[in-house]
Every structure is written in structure tokens, then in C-alpha cells.
Amino acid sequence: MASTAGGLLLSFGLCLLLASLGAYIILGQYYGQVMEWRGEVERIYELTHSPAYEASMNALEALSPVANWLANRISWVPGISQYAEPLRRIGGAASYMRRIYEASESAYHAVRAVEAAPKLLEYGIAAGLALTVVGVALIARARRKP
């Protein structure tokens, strides 16, 4: 029984150790580059999540159907027909603002994850090493018994 548990802990510990160590090495290559952009990502996130930006985005989304309806009505009226095309672009602008909003959110959370990853990977390395040592100890103990 101790030999089986030891083998399980040994194999799981080695997998955890190697996976964490590999991820730590890979992350180390890109960590500096990601953290270099941290300030810009936070600035864009704060801008796109400001009340003014969200109100503008929501207003454009709400006005889009009305703007399209109005553009269709004035497109043939002399003197104001030139405003039909800009009115039709309101929906696209709202969609573009929404995509920027969502992309900034993803980038912000990705930077936060990269920022926290080294500490978590260090815990993974330590846990993998500990499990490996315990597994080896259990296997050695099981083999000593007659």
C-alpha cells in the first residue's frame, strides 16, 4: 500500500514539478516584455472603463437603429443627404468601441495573470518537489519492510 501511494505521489510530484518548472522558464522569457506594457494596458483599461466612455458606447449602441432609420429617410433629401452616411456609421462606431472595451478587459486580466504567475509557479515547484520527496520516502520505507 505504501509503495502504491509512494508511486502515485512520486509520479504526480514529478509531473507537477516538471510542468511548473517548464512554465516558469517559458514565462521568464516573456515576463519582462509583458510587464513593460503594463502601464499602457492599465491606462487603456481605465479609459475604456470610465463612466464617460461607457456612457458614450451605450448611447451609440442605443442610437444606432434610430440613426439607420433616419439615414434611410434623409438619403434622398437635397441639402441634408450628405449626413446619411455618417449616421449609418454610428452602429459601426458603437461596435468598434465595444470591441476595444472587451479587448482592454482581456489585456488587463492577462497582465494581472502574468504578474501573479511566477509566485504560483514557485508554489507549484515547491509542492512538486515536496510530493516527490514524500513519494520516494514512502517507496523506500515500503521496500525496507520484510
C-alpha positions as CSV (number, residue, x, y, z in Angstrom):
1,M,0.0,0.0,0.0
2,A,2.8,2.5,0.9
3,S,4.6,1.5,-2.3
4,T,1.5,2.3,-4.4
5,A,0.8,5.6,-2.6
6,G,4.5,6.4,-2.9
7,G,4.5,5.7,-6.6
8,L,1.4,7.9,-7.1
9,L,2.9,10.8,-5.1
10,L,6.3,10.4,-6.8
11,S,4.7,10.4,-10.3
12,F,2.3,13.3,-9.6
13,G,5.0,15.3,-7.8
14,L,7.4,14.9,-10.8
15,C,4.7,15.9,-13.2
16,L,3.8,18.9,-11.2
17,L,7.5,19.8,-10.7
18,L,8.4,19.5,-14.4
19,A,5.2,21.3,-15.6
20,S,5.7,24.2,-13.1
21,L,9.4,24.4,-13.9
22,G,8.8,24.4,-17.6
23,A,6.1,27.0,-17.4
24,Y,8.3,29.1,-15.1
25,I,11.2,29.0,-17.6
26,I,8.9,29.9,-20.5
27,L,7.2,32.7,-18.6
28,G,10.6,34.1,-17.7
29,Q,11.3,34.8,-21.3
30,Y,8.2,36.9,-21.8
31,Y,7.6,38.3,-18.3
32,G,9.7,41.5,-18.9
33,Q,8.1,42.3,-22.2
34,V,4.6,41.9,-20.8
35,M,5.4,44.0,-17.7
36,E,6.8,46.7,-20.0
37,W,3.4,47.2,-21.4
38,R,1.6,47.1,-18.0
39,G,1.2,50.9,-17.7
40,E,-0.2,51.3,-21.1
41,V,-2.6,48.4,-20.7
42,E,-3.8,49.8,-17.3
43,R,-4.2,53.3,-18.9
44,I,-6.3,51.9,-21.8
45,Y,-8.4,49.8,-19.4
46,E,-9.1,52.8,-17.2
47,L,-10.1,54.9,-20.2
48,T,-12.4,52.3,-21.7
49,H,-14.0,51.5,-18.3
50,S,-14.5,55.1,-17.4
51,P,-18.1,56.3,-17.0
52,A,-17.8,58.7,-19.9
53,Y,-16.5,56.0,-22.3
54,E,-19.2,53.5,-21.2
55,A,-21.9,56.2,-21.5
56,S,-20.8,57.1,-25.0
57,M,-20.6,53.5,-26.1
58,N,-24.0,52.7,-24.7
59,A,-25.5,55.8,-26.2
60,L,-24.1,55.0,-29.7
61,E,-25.5,51.4,-29.3
62,A,-28.9,52.7,-28.4
63,L,-28.9,55.3,-31.2
64,S,-27.7,53.0,-33.9
65,P,-31.1,51.7,-35.0
66,V,-32.6,55.2,-35.0
67,A,-29.6,56.6,-36.9
68,N,-30.0,53.9,-39.6
69,W,-33.7,54.6,-39.9
70,L,-33.1,58.4,-40.1
71,A,-30.3,57.9,-42.6
72,N,-32.6,55.9,-44.9
73,R,-35.2,58.7,-44.7
74,I,-32.8,61.6,-45.4
75,S,-30.6,60.0,-48.0
76,W,-32.8,61.4,-50.8
77,V,-33.5,64.8,-49.3
78,P,-31.4,67.6,-51.1
79,G,-29.3,69.6,-48.7
80,I,-29.1,67.1,-45.9
81,S,-28.5,63.8,-47.8
82,Q,-24.7,64.1,-47.1
83,Y,-25.5,63.3,-43.4
84,A,-27.0,59.9,-44.2
85,E,-23.6,58.1,-44.5
86,P,-22.2,59.5,-41.2
87,L,-25.5,58.4,-39.5
88,R,-25.1,54.9,-40.9
89,R,-21.6,54.7,-39.3
90,I,-22.9,55.1,-35.8
91,G,-23.6,51.4,-35.4
92,G,-20.1,50.5,-36.6
93,A,-18.6,53.0,-34.2
94,A,-20.5,51.5,-31.3
95,S,-19.4,48.0,-32.3
96,Y,-15.8,49.2,-32.5
97,M,-16.0,50.8,-29.1
98,R,-17.4,47.6,-27.6
99,R,-14.6,45.5,-29.1
100,I,-12.0,47.9,-27.7
101,Y,-13.7,47.7,-24.3
102,E,-13.6,43.9,-24.3
103,A,-10.1,43.8,-25.6
104,S,-8.8,46.1,-23.0
105,E,-10.5,44.0,-20.3
106,S,-8.9,40.8,-21.7
107,A,-5.5,42.5,-21.8
108,Y,-5.8,43.9,-18.3
109,H,-6.7,40.5,-16.9
110,A,-3.9,38.8,-18.9
111,V,-1.3,41.2,-17.5
112,R,-2.7,40.6,-14.0
113,A,-2.4,36.8,-14.5
114,V,1.2,37.1,-15.9
115,E,2.0,39.3,-12.9
116,A,0.7,36.6,-10.4
117,A,2.0,33.6,-12.3
118,P,5.6,33.5,-11.1
119,K,4.6,33.2,-7.4
120,L,2.0,30.5,-8.3
121,L,4.6,28.6,-10.3
122,E,7.0,28.8,-7.5
123,Y,4.4,27.2,-5.2
124,G,3.9,24.5,-7.9
125,I,7.6,23.8,-8.0
126,A,7.8,23.6,-4.2
127,A,4.7,21.4,-4.0
128,G,6.0,19.1,-6.8
129,L,9.4,18.8,-5.0
130,A,7.7,18.0,-1.7
131,L,5.4,15.4,-3.2
132,T,8.4,13.8,-5.0
133,V,10.4,13.6,-1.7
134,V,7.4,12.1,0.2
135,G,6.8,9.6,-2.6
136,V,10.4,8.5,-2.6
137,A,10.3,8.2,1.2
138,L,7.2,6.0,1.1
139,I,8.6,3.8,-1.6
140,A,11.9,3.4,0.3
141,R,10.0,2.7,3.5
142,A,7.9,0.0,1.8
143,R,10.9,-1.7,0.3
144,R,12.7,-1.9,3.7
145,K,9.8,-3.9,5.3
146,P,10.1,-7.6,5.1
